[in-house]
Amino acid sequence: MEFRRKFGRKKEAKPTKGLFFIILLGLAVILWFKMEAILNALF
């Protein structure tokens, strides 16, 4: 029962963490493309 309660609590906080992860992933992709542009400008 305690484990079930812990899982329930984790599920409650998961959407916010998932959204933050998606935003972070998007930022990483944008940074990756920007890095490519910077590398092209340098070389």
C-alpha positions as CSV (number, residue, x, y, z in Angstrom):
1,M,0.0,0.0,0.0
2,E,2.8,2.3,0.8
3,F,4.5,1.6,-2.5
4,R,1.2,2.3,-4.3
5,R,0.9,5.6,-2.5
6,K,4.5,6.5,-3.5
7,F,3.8,5.7,-7.1
8,G,0.7,7.8,-7.0
9,R,2.6,10.7,-5.7
10,K,5.2,10.3,-8.4
11,K,2.5,10.2,-11.0
12,E,1.2,13.5,-9.7
13,A,4.5,15.3,-10.1
14,K,5.4,13.5,-13.4
15,P,3.5,15.8,-15.8
16,T,5.4,18.9,-14.6
17,K,8.8,17.0,-14.9
18,G,7.8,15.7,-18.3
19,L,6.9,19.2,-19.6
20,F,10.2,20.5,-18.2
21,F,12.1,17.7,-20.0
22,I,10.3,18.5,-23.3
23,I,11.3,22.2,-23.0
24,L,14.9,21.2,-22.1
25,L,15.0,18.9,-25.1
26,G,13.6,21.6,-27.4
27,L,16.2,24.0,-26.1
28,A,18.9,21.4,-26.7
29,V,17.8,20.9,-30.3
30,I,17.7,24.7,-30.9
31,L,21.2,25.0,-29.4
32,W,22.4,22.1,-31.6
33,F,21.2,23.9,-34.7
34,K,22.7,27.2,-33.5
35,M,26.0,25.4,-32.8
36,E,26.0,24.1,-36.4
37,A,25.4,27.6,-37.7
38,I,28.2,29.0,-35.6
39,L,30.6,26.2,-36.8
40,N,29.6,27.0,-40.4
41,A,30.3,30.7,-39.8
42,L,33.7,29.9,-38.2
43,F,34.9,27.4,-40.8
